[in-house]
Amino acid sequence: MTSAAIRLLLRAEGRLWPVRTLKEASEKYCAVRDRLGFGASQMPPVVLVDQHGTQRFYISYNGRVWHGHHHDYAPGRIPAYDNAPPP
C-alpha cells in the first residue's frame, strides 16, 4: 500500500501514467507486456515515481513491484507488491 500523501506515476520510456496503488501499477504493466508479447530483454524499464519525480519502486518482468531501483536487488528481498498467486 502507498500513503495517500504520495502520488504515484508509472514511468516508461519518458511517459507517465497515474496509478492509485502498487496493484494497479502491476496490472497495467502486465497487461501491456502481454499485449505486446515482449520478452524480458525487450521490455523497457518501468518505474514508479512520486509527484516530485523521485523513483520509489520498480516493476520486474514478472509484474512484482520492488522498493528502490533495479540495482538495489538482492536475493531474498520481499517485494512491495507480489502479484503471484498464493501457494
N, CA, C and O atoms as a MOPAC input file, in Angstrom:
PM7 MOZYME 1SCF
protein

 N      0.83500 1    -1.18300 1     0.00000 1
 C      0.00000 1     0.00000 1     0.00000 1
 C      0.87600 1     1.24200 1     0.00000 1
 O      2.00900 1     1.22200 1     0.48100 1
 N      0.35200 1     2.28300 1    -0.52900 1
 C      1.07200 1     3.54500 1    -0.55400 1
 C      0.30700 1     4.58000 1     0.25300 1
 O     -0.91000 1     4.49300 1     0.42200 1
 N      1.04200 1     5.54500 1     0.73800 1
 C      0.42500 1     6.60700 1     1.52700 1
 C     -0.42000 1     7.50100 1     0.62500 1
 O     -0.08000 1     7.72900 1    -0.53600 1
 N     -1.50600 1     7.99400 1     1.16400 1
 C     -2.37300 1     8.89600 1     0.40900 1
 C     -1.63000 1    10.19200 1     0.06000 1
 O     -1.99200 1    10.87200 1    -0.90000 1
 N     -0.58600 1    10.53700 1     0.84100 1
 C      0.16400 1    11.76300 1     0.60100 1
 C      1.09000 1    11.62900 1    -0.60900 1
 O      1.51100 1    12.63900 1    -1.17300 1
 N      1.41000 1    10.40800 1    -1.01200 1
 C      2.30300 1    10.18200 1    -2.14100 1
 C      1.47700 1     9.85200 1    -3.37300 1
 O      0.69000 1     8.90500 1    -3.37100 1
 N      1.65800 1    10.62700 1    -4.40800 1
 C      1.00000 1    10.37400 1    -5.68600 1
 C      1.98000 1     9.58600 1    -6.54200 1
 O      3.11100 1    10.02300 1    -6.75300 1
 N      1.55300 1     8.42500 1    -7.03600 1
 C      2.44300 1     7.58800 1    -7.83900 1
 C      2.14700 1     7.71900 1    -9.32000 1
 O      0.99700 1     7.82100 1    -9.74600 1
 N      3.22100 1     7.71100 1   -10.08500 1
 C      3.13800 1     7.75100 1   -11.53800 1
 C      3.98900 1     6.62900 1   -12.09400 1
 O      5.14200 1     6.45700 1   -11.69700 1
 N      3.42700 1     5.87500 1   -13.00400 1
 C      4.16000 1     4.81100 1   -13.67900 1
 C      4.92400 1     5.47400 1   -14.81900 1
 O      4.33000 1     6.16800 1   -15.64500 1
 N      6.25700 1     5.26000 1   -14.86900 1
 C      7.07500 1     5.91200 1   -15.89800 1
 C      7.76400 1     4.85800 1   -16.75300 1
 O      8.43600 1     3.96400 1   -16.24000 1
 N      7.58500 1     4.97800 1   -18.07200 1
 C      8.24300 1     4.09500 1   -19.02700 1
 C      8.53000 1     4.89300 1   -20.28800 1
 O      7.65500 1     5.57700 1   -20.81900 1
 N      9.74800 1     4.79800 1   -20.75100 1
 C     10.17500 1     5.46700 1   -21.97200 1
 C      9.78100 1     6.94600 1   -22.01000 1
 O      9.33400 1     7.45300 1   -23.03900 1
 N      9.95300 1     7.62600 1   -20.88000 1
 C      9.70000 1     9.05400 1   -20.81600 1
 C      8.24800 1     9.46300 1   -20.67600 1
 O      7.94200 1    10.65400 1   -20.61400 1
 N      7.35000 1     8.49400 1   -20.62500 1
 C      5.91900 1     8.81300 1   -20.47900 1
 C      5.47200 1     8.48200 1   -19.05800 1
 O      6.05800 1     7.62800 1   -18.39200 1
 N      4.42600 1     9.17200 1   -18.60500 1
 C      3.91400 1     8.99200 1   -17.24100 1
 C      2.42700 1     8.65900 1   -17.26700 1
 O      1.66400 1     9.22400 1   -18.05000 1
 N      2.02900 1     7.72900 1   -16.39600 1
 C      0.61600 1     7.38200 1   -16.20300 1
 C      0.34900 1     7.34200 1   -14.70600 1
 O      1.09400 1     6.69400 1   -13.97100 1
 N     -0.69500 1     8.02000 1   -14.23600 1
 C     -1.01200 1     7.96800 1   -12.80800 1
 C     -1.55900 1     6.59000 1   -12.42300 1
 O     -2.28500 1     5.95600 1   -13.18900 1
 N     -1.19500 1     6.14600 1   -11.22600 1
 C     -1.74000 1     4.90900 1   -10.65900 1
 C     -2.08800 1     5.17800 1    -9.20400 1
 O     -1.45400 1     6.00000 1    -8.54100 1
 N     -3.09700 1     4.47900 1    -8.72100 1
 C     -3.53500 1     4.67600 1    -7.33300 1
 C     -2.84000 1     3.72500 1    -6.36700 1
 O     -2.61200 1     4.07400 1    -5.20900 1
 N     -2.50300 1     2.52400 1    -6.83700 1
 C     -1.93300 1     1.51600 1    -5.95100 1
 C     -0.81900 1     0.75100 1    -6.66600 1
 O     -0.69300 1     0.81300 1    -7.88900 1
 N     -0.02300 1     0.03800 1    -5.89000 1
 C      1.00800 1    -0.82300 1    -6.46600 1
 C      0.36900 1    -1.95500 1    -7.26400 1
 O      0.91300 1    -2.38500 1    -8.28200 1
 N     -0.77300 1    -2.43200 1    -6.80700 1
 C     -1.50700 1    -3.48300 1    -7.52500 1
 C     -1.91900 1    -2.98600 1    -8.90700 1
 O     -1.74600 1    -3.69500 1    -9.89900 1
 N     -2.45700 1    -1.78300 1    -8.97600 1
 C     -2.86300 1    -1.21000 1   -10.25900 1
 C     -1.65800 1    -1.05900 1   -11.18700 1
 O     -1.75700 1    -1.34500 1   -12.38000 1
 N     -0.52600 1    -0.61300 1   -10.64900 1
 C      0.68300 1    -0.46400 1   -11.46000 1
 C      1.12100 1    -1.80600 1   -12.03400 1
 O      1.46500 1    -1.89800 1   -13.21200 1
 N      1.10900 1    -2.84200 1   -11.20700 1
 C      1.48400 1    -4.18300 1   -11.65900 1
 C      0.54100 1    -4.68200 1   -12.74800 1
 O      0.98100 1    -5.24100 1   -13.75300 1
 N     -0.75100 1    -4.47900 1   -12.54300 1
 C     -1.74000 1    -4.93900 1   -13.52400 1
 C     -1.57300 1    -4.22100 1   -14.86200 1
 O     -1.67100 1    -4.85200 1   -15.91500 1
 N     -1.31900 1    -2.90400 1   -14.83400 1
 C     -1.11400 1    -2.15200 1   -16.07600 1
 C      0.13600 1    -2.64700 1   -16.78900 1
 O      0.12600 1    -2.85700 1   -18.00200 1
 N      1.19300 1    -2.83000 1   -16.04400 1
 C      2.44800 1    -3.32000 1   -16.62100 1
 C      2.23300 1    -4.67800 1   -17.28900 1
 O      2.61800 1    -4.87500 1   -18.44200 1
 N      1.62200 1    -5.60400 1   -16.56900 1
 C      1.41500 1    -6.96100 1   -17.10600 1
 C      0.51100 1    -6.94900 1   -18.33800 1
 O      0.73300 1    -7.71500 1   -19.27600 1
 N     -0.49900 1    -6.09200 1   -18.34000 1
 C     -1.40700 1    -6.01700 1   -19.49000 1
 C     -0.65300 1    -5.54600 1   -20.73100 1
 O     -0.84200 1    -6.09400 1   -21.81700 1
 N      0.19400 1    -4.54300 1   -20.57800 1
 C      0.96600 1    -4.04600 1   -21.71200 1
 C      1.98200 1    -5.09100 1   -22.15100 1
 O      2.12000 1    -5.35400 1   -23.34500 1
 N      2.69100 1    -5.68700 1   -21.20600 1
 C      3.67200 1    -6.73300 1   -21.51600 1
 C      3.01800 1    -7.85900 1   -22.31400 1
 O      3.56400 1    -8.31100 1   -23.32100 1
 N      1.86000 1    -8.30500 1   -21.86500 1
 C      1.17400 1    -9.41400 1   -22.53000 1
 C      0.62800 1    -9.00800 1   -23.89800 1
 O      0.68100 1    -9.78600 1   -24.85000 1
 N      0.10900 1    -7.80200 1   -23.98800 1
 C     -0.44200 1    -7.31900 1   -25.26700 1
 C      0.65800 1    -7.18500 1   -26.31300 1
 O      0.45200 1    -7.52700 1   -27.47700 1
 N      1.83100 1    -6.68900 1   -25.90400 1
 C      2.93400 1    -6.50100 1   -26.83600 1
 C      3.65400 1    -7.81400 1   -27.15000 1
 O      4.27800 1    -7.95000 1   -28.20200 1
 N      3.56200 1    -8.77600 1   -26.23300 1
 C      4.24200 1   -10.05700 1   -26.43100 1
 C      5.75000 1    -9.96200 1   -26.28300 1
 O      6.48200 1   -10.79600 1   -26.81600 1
 N      6.21700 1    -8.95500 1   -25.56700 1
 C      7.64900 1    -8.75600 1   -25.39100 1
 C      8.22100 1    -9.74100 1   -24.37800 1
 O      7.56400 1   -10.09600 1   -23.40000 1
 N      9.45900 1   -10.17900 1   -24.62900 1
 C     10.20900 1   -10.95900 1   -23.66300 1
 C     10.89900 1   -10.01500 1   -22.69200 1
 O     10.83900 1    -8.79600 1   -22.85100 1
 N     11.55100 1   -10.57900 1   -21.69000 1
 C     12.18500 1    -9.77300 1   -20.65100 1
 C     13.21700 1    -8.80700 1   -21.22400 1
 O     13.32600 1    -7.67600 1   -20.75000 1
 N     13.97500 1    -9.22800 1   -22.23200 1
 C     15.01700 1    -8.35900 1   -22.78400 1
 C     14.44200 1    -7.24800 1   -23.66300 1
 O     15.14400 1    -6.28800 1   -23.98000 1
 N     13.18500 1    -7.36700 1   -24.05600 1
 C     12.56600 1    -6.35900 1   -24.91800 1
 C     11.76900 1    -5.31100 1   -24.14300 1
 O     11.51900 1    -4.22100 1   -24.65700 1
 N     11.37200 1    -5.62800 1   -22.92400 1
 C     10.56000 1    -4.68700 1   -22.13700 1
 C     11.42900 1    -3.53200 1   -21.65100 1
 O     12.51300 1    -3.74700 1   -21.10700 1
 N     10.94800 1    -2.30900 1   -21.85000 1
 C     11.69900 1    -1.17200 1   -21.31800 1
 C     11.58900 1    -1.15300 1   -19.79500 1
 O     10.64200 1    -1.70800 1   -19.23900 1
 N     12.54100 1    -0.52400 1   -19.11800 1
 C     12.43800 1    -0.39300 1   -17.66700 1
 C     11.18400 1     0.39700 1   -17.30300 1
 O     10.86100 1     1.40200 1   -17.93700 1
 N     10.49000 1    -0.07200 1   -16.28000 1
 C      9.28300 1     0.60700 1   -15.80400 1
 C      9.46700 1     0.86800 1   -14.31600 1
 O      9.76000 1    -0.03700 1   -13.53600 1
 N      9.28700 1     2.12700 1   -13.94600 1
 C      9.46300 1     2.51700 1   -12.55000 1
 C      8.24900 1     3.30000 1   -12.08600 1
 O      7.44900 1     3.77400 1   -12.89300 1
 N      8.12700 1     3.42700 1   -10.79300 1
 C      7.08600 1     4.25400 1   -10.18600 1
 C      7.78100 1     5.41700 1    -9.50100 1
 O      8.66900 1     5.23200 1    -8.66900 1
 N      7.36200 1     6.61100 1    -9.86700 1
 C      7.93200 1     7.81300 1    -9.27200 1
 C      6.84300 1     8.54300 1    -8.49900 1
 O      5.65000 1     8.36000 1    -8.74200 1
 N      7.28700 1     9.37200 1    -7.56400 1
 C      6.31300 1    10.17500 1    -6.82000 1
 C      6.04400 1    11.47400 1    -7.58000 1
 O      6.57200 1    11.68500 1    -8.67200 1
 N      5.22500 1    12.33200 1    -6.99500 1
 C      4.82200 1    13.56700 1    -7.66200 1
 C      5.99500 1    14.51500 1    -7.90800 1
 O      5.86200 1    15.47600 1    -8.66600 1
 N      7.13300 1    14.25900 1    -7.28100 1
 C      8.31800 1    15.09400 1    -7.46500 1
 C      9.29600 1    14.48600 1    -8.47500 1
 O     10.33500 1    15.07600 1    -8.77100 1
 N      8.95700 1    13.30200 1    -9.00100 1
 C      9.82700 1    12.64200 1    -9.96700 1
 C     10.85800 1    11.71700 1    -9.35100 1
 O     11.70800 1    11.17900 1   -10.06100 1
 N     10.79600 1    11.52300 1    -8.03700 1
 C     11.73300 1    10.64800 1    -7.34400 1
 C     11.29100 1     9.20200 1    -7.49100 1
 O     10.14400 1     8.86800 1    -7.19500 1
 N     12.20000 1     8.33800 1    -7.95000 1
 C     11.84600 1     6.92300 1    -8.09500 1
 C     11.64700 1     6.29000 1    -6.72500 1
 O     12.49800 1     6.40400 1    -5.84300 1
 N     10.50400 1     5.61900 1    -6.56300 1
 C     10.17100 1     4.93400 1    -5.31700 1
 C     10.20100 1     3.42300 1    -5.47300 1
 O     10.58000 1     2.70900 1    -4.54500 1
 N      9.80000 1     2.92600 1    -6.65200 1
 C      9.67300 1     1.49700 1    -6.90900 1
 C     10.06900 1     1.19600 1    -8.34900 1
 O     10.15400 1     2.09400 1    -9.18600 1
 N     10.31100 1    -0.09300 1    -8.62100 1
 C     10.43400 1    -0.54700 1    -9.99600 1
 C      9.62700 1    -1.82700 1   -10.14100 1
 O      9.32800 1    -2.50600 1    -9.15800 1
 N      9.27900 1    -2.14600 1   -11.38000 1
 C      8.49100 1    -3.34400 1   -11.65200 1
 C      9.35400 1    -4.31500 1   -12.43800 1
 O      9.90500 1    -3.96100 1   -13.48000 1
 N      9.47200 1    -5.54100 1   -11.93900 1
 C     10.23600 1    -6.56000 1   -12.64600 1
 C      9.35700 1    -7.21800 1   -13.70700 1
 O      8.13500 1    -7.06600 1   -13.69500 1
 N      9.98500 1    -7.94300 1   -14.61600 1
 C      9.28700 1    -8.52500 1   -15.75700 1
 C      8.06900 1    -9.35800 1   -15.34600 1
 O      7.06900 1    -9.39300 1   -16.06200 1
 N      8.15500 1   -10.02700 1   -14.19400 1
 C      7.05400 1   -10.87500 1   -13.74100 1
 C      5.90100 1   -10.08400 1   -13.11900 1
 O      4.90800 1   -10.67400 1   -12.69300 1
 N      6.02300 1    -8.76700 1   -13.06300 1
 C      4.94700 1    -7.93100 1   -12.53800 1
 C      5.04700 1    -7.60200 1   -11.06300 1
 O      4.19800 1    -6.89000 1   -10.52700 1
 N      6.07400 1    -8.11300 1   -10.40000 1
 C      6.24700 1    -7.76900 1    -8.99000 1
 C      6.79700 1    -6.35000 1    -8.87800 1
 O      7.55200 1    -5.88800 1    -9.73400 1
 N      6.40100 1    -5.67200 1    -7.80300 1
 C      6.83000 1    -4.29600 1    -7.56500 1
 C      7.81200 1    -4.31600 1    -6.40000 1
 O      7.54600 1    -4.91400 1    -5.35700 1
 N      8.94900 1    -3.65200 1    -6.59300 1
 C     10.04300 1    -3.65300 1    -5.62000 1
 C     10.36700 1    -2.23300 1    -5.18800 1
 O     10.26200 1    -1.29900 1    -5.98200 1
 N     10.76100 1    -2.06800 1    -3.92800 1
 C     11.23400 1    -0.77200 1    -3.42700 1
 C     12.55700 1    -0.42900 1    -4.10300 1
 O     13.37000 1    -1.31000 1    -4.38300 1
 N     12.75900 1     0.84000 1    -4.35600 1
 C     14.05700 1     1.30800 1    -4.82400 1
 C     14.28900 1     1.19500 1    -6.31300 1
 O     13.40000 1     1.44500 1    -7.12800 1
 N     15.52400 1     0.80500 1    -6.64800 1
 C     15.99900 1     0.74700 1    -8.02400 1
 C     16.39000 1    -0.68300 1    -8.39300 1
 O     16.61400 1    -1.51900 1    -7.51700 1
 N     16.46900 1    -0.95500 1    -9.70200 1
 C     16.86600 1    -2.28300 1   -10.15800 1
 C     18.20100 1    -2.71500 1    -9.55300 1
 O     18.36500 1    -3.87600 1    -9.17800 1
 N     19.13700 1    -1.80200 1    -9.45900 1
 C     20.46200 1    -2.16000 1    -8.95200 1
 C     20.46400 1    -2.43400 1    -7.45100 1
 O     21.48200 1    -2.87100 1    -6.91400 1
 N     19.34700 1    -2.19000 1    -6.75800 1
 C     19.23300 1    -2.48000 1    -5.32800 1
 C     18.89400 1    -3.94600 1    -5.07200 1
 O     18.85100 1    -4.38300 1    -3.92200 1
 N     18.65200 1    -4.71100 1    -6.14900 1
 C     18.18900 1    -6.09400 1    -5.99400 1
 C     19.18300 1    -6.91800 1    -5.18100 1
 O     20.39600 1    -6.80200 1    -5.35500 1
 N     18.65600 1    -7.73800 1    -4.30700 1
 C     19.45200 1    -8.69100 1    -3.53700 1
 C     18.59600 1    -9.93700 1    -3.33600 1
 O     17.39400 1    -9.82300 1    -3.09700 1
 N     19.19100 1   -11.11900 1    -3.42900 1
 C     18.41800 1   -12.35200 1    -3.21300 1
 C     17.71100 1   -12.31900 1    -1.85500 1
 O     18.25600 1   -11.83400 1    -0.86300 1
 N     16.50200 1   -12.84100 1    -1.83700 1
 C     15.74400 1   -12.90900 1    -0.59400 1
 C     14.92000 1   -11.67600 1    -0.28100 1
 O     14.19200 1   -11.66300 1     0.71200 1
 N     15.01500 1   -10.64400 1    -1.09700 1
 C     14.20200 1    -9.45100 1    -0.85700 1
 C     12.73100 1    -9.78200 1    -1.02200 1
 O     12.35900 1   -10.65400 1    -1.80900 1
 N     11.91900 1    -9.09200 1    -0.28800 1
 C     10.47000 1    -9.27700 1    -0.36000 1
 C      9.89700 1    -8.12100 1    -1.16800 1
 O     10.19700 1    -6.96000 1    -0.89300 1
 N      9.06300 1    -8.44000 1    -2.17500 1
 C      8.50500 1    -7.35100 1    -2.98200 1
 C      7.54900 1    -6.47200 1    -2.18300 1
 O      6.93500 1    -6.91500 1    -1.21200 1
 N      7.43700 1    -5.22300 1    -2.60900 1
 C      6.47100 1    -4.30300 1    -2.00400 1
 C      5.05900 1    -4.73600 1    -2.36900 1
 O      4.12200 1    -4.56500 1    -1.58900 1
 N      4.91700 1    -5.30800 1    -3.58600 1
 C      3.65000 1    -5.90200 1    -4.01000 1
 C      3.98800 1    -7.15200 1    -4.80500 1
 O      4.78600 1    -7.10800 1    -5.74100 1
 N      3.37800 1    -8.25700 1    -4.42800 1
 C      3.62600 1    -9.54400 1    -5.08900 1
 C      2.34600 1    -9.99400 1    -5.78700 1
 O      1.34000 1   -10.27300 1    -5.13500 1
 N      2.39300 1   -10.06200 1    -7.10200 1
 C      1.22200 1   -10.45400 1    -7.87700 1
 C      1.10100 1   -11.96400 1    -8.05300 1
 O      0.16500 1   -12.43600 1    -8.69800 1
 N      2.02100 1   -12.71400 1    -7.49600 1
 C      1.97400 1   -14.18200 1    -7.63300 1
 C      0.82100 1   -14.73700 1    -6.81100 1
 O      0.56200 1   -14.26800 1    -5.70200 1
 N      0.12400 1   -15.74300 1    -7.35500 1
 C     -0.96300 1   -16.35300 1    -6.58000 1
 C     -0.39700 1   -17.07200 1    -5.35700 1
 O      0.73800 1   -17.54700 1    -5.39500 1
 N     -1.16300 1   -17.15700 1    -4.28400 1
 C     -0.68900 1   -17.86300 1    -3.08400 1
 C     -0.44300 1   -19.34300 1    -3.40800 1
 O     -1.11400 1   -19.92500 1    -4.26100 1
 N      0.52500 1   -19.93000 1    -2.71600 1
 C      0.84200 1   -21.35500 1    -2.97100 1
 C     -0.29800 1   -22.28600 1    -2.62100 1
 O     -0.17600 1   -23.50000 1    -2.78200 1

